[in-house]
Amino acid sequence: MPDKRTQIEKAEDAIERLKRHTREANEATADLRAVLREVKEYGPELVRAQLNEAVTTSLSELHDTTKDAIEEATNRVMNRFDKLAALLLGETGSRKDRYGGTIPEWVDRVVTQREREGGSSV
């Protein structure tokens, strides 16, 4: 009967191993359920935090780009007004030579000429 006893002992050992593995699997399942609860609880918060960070970064980049574009456009407009003011004040030599005087002088000549001709000054 030693073979039967050996087979019974092997079966009992196998049953013990199966019980041990079953306990380990149940413990792992419990751990996974705990992790799943944490993910369900904190997952949306983590997603919100990552989304908030991405939006903040994008808005910062947009702010910088917009600020640079506004500054560039403002400088271009200011330069145009400076050029126009220089023309009107007669501060540019090329306009004075080309039209026989500064723009204010030219406007005065046109108005004076119209007034002499009996027309409207405007």
Wavefront OBJ file of the C-alpha trace (Angstrom):
o trace
v 0.000 0.000 0.000
v 2.849 2.418 -0.095
v 1.832 3.533 -3.573
v -1.659 4.456 -2.419
v -0.276 6.342 0.553
v 2.189 8.175 -1.660
v -0.581 9.070 -4.077
v -2.770 10.275 -1.200
v 0.119 12.313 0.196
v 0.776 13.776 -3.245
v -2.903 14.623 -3.600
v -2.973 16.199 -0.134
v 0.162 18.205 -0.978
v -1.433 19.321 -4.219
v -4.604 20.328 -2.353
v -2.528 22.337 0.142
v -0.690 24.067 -2.703
v -4.005 24.838 -4.385
v -5.371 26.260 -1.121
v -2.237 28.400 -0.683
v -2.437 29.647 -4.274
v -6.145 30.335 -3.865
v -5.450 32.413 -0.722
v -2.718 34.320 -2.575
v -5.060 34.902 -5.509
v -7.792 36.132 -3.159
v -5.311 38.489 -1.463
v -4.146 39.773 -4.853
v -7.775 40.261 -5.907
v -8.444 42.230 -2.713
v -5.354 44.369 -3.387
v -6.500 44.981 -6.960
v -9.959 45.971 -5.744
v -8.375 48.449 -3.314
v -6.266 49.911 -6.106
v -9.329 50.101 -8.347
v -11.228 51.987 -5.613
v -8.327 54.441 -5.323
v -8.239 54.914 -9.084
v -11.971 55.541 -9.146
v -11.624 57.988 -6.261
v -8.464 59.830 -7.302
v -8.413 59.181 -11.058
v -10.688 62.072 -12.023
v -8.707 64.370 -9.723
v -5.452 63.330 -11.372
v -6.946 63.823 -14.824
v -8.212 67.267 -13.795
v -4.763 68.167 -12.462
v -3.058 67.066 -15.686
v -5.674 68.835 -17.796
v -5.344 71.978 -15.681
v -1.575 71.915 -16.132
v -1.884 71.463 -19.897
v -4.437 74.278 -20.181
v -2.307 76.579 -18.016
v 0.752 75.893 -20.161
v -1.190 76.467 -23.388
v -2.733 79.685 -22.084
v 0.676 80.935 -21.007
v 2.086 80.245 -24.467
v -0.940 81.930 -26.064
v -0.492 84.929 -23.766
v 3.160 85.275 -24.749
v 2.393 84.917 -28.456
v -0.493 87.384 -28.277
v 1.561 89.856 -26.254
v 4.380 89.699 -28.813
v 1.930 90.133 -31.713
v 0.246 93.119 -30.045
v 3.593 94.707 -29.290
v 4.757 94.231 -32.883
v 1.505 95.624 -34.317
v 1.613 98.579 -31.917
v 5.176 99.361 -32.935
v 4.219 99.244 -36.619
v 1.295 101.609 -36.045
v 3.472 103.946 -33.973
v 6.105 103.975 -36.724
v 3.444 104.811 -39.304
v 2.126 107.667 -37.159
v 5.682 108.898 -36.575
v 6.268 108.935 -40.337
v 2.953 110.705 -40.937
v 3.730 113.266 -38.227
v 7.155 113.877 -39.761
v 5.523 114.411 -43.163
v 2.950 116.799 -41.742
v 5.556 118.729 -39.786
v 7.871 118.952 -42.746
v 10.656 116.997 -41.140
v 11.450 114.899 -44.195
v 13.685 116.298 -46.894
v 12.458 114.087 -49.703
v 8.824 115.250 -49.422
v 9.871 118.873 -49.199
v 11.944 118.602 -52.361
v 9.364 116.614 -54.281
v 6.360 118.872 -53.579
v 8.077 122.246 -53.223
v 7.709 122.586 -49.468
v 6.342 120.795 -46.462
v 2.858 119.341 -46.491
v 1.508 122.183 -44.324
v 3.089 124.701 -46.733
v 1.617 122.830 -49.706
v -1.850 122.768 -48.085
v -1.573 126.518 -47.359
v -0.665 127.189 -51.009
v -3.619 125.156 -52.274
v -6.038 126.893 -49.899
v -4.655 130.336 -50.769
v -4.887 129.594 -54.478
v -8.514 128.465 -54.144
v -9.391 131.532 -52.130
v -7.868 133.774 -54.825
v -9.872 131.962 -57.469
v -13.002 132.628 -55.421
v -13.599 129.023 -54.540
v -14.078 127.328 -51.224
v -11.111 126.905 -48.963
v -12.064 123.353 -48.140
l 1 2 3 4 5 6 7 8 9 10 11 12 13 14 15 16 17 18 19 20 21 22 23 24 25 26 27 28 29 30 31 32 33 34 35 36 37 38 39 40 41 42 43 44 45 46 47 48 49 50 51 52 53 54 55 56 57 58 59 60 61 62 63 64 65 66 67 68 69 70 71 72 73 74 75 76 77 78 79 80 81 82 83 84 85 86 87 88 89 90 91 92 93 94 95 96 97 98 99 100 101 102 103 104 105 106 107 108 109 110 111 112 113 114 115 116 117 118 119 120 121 122
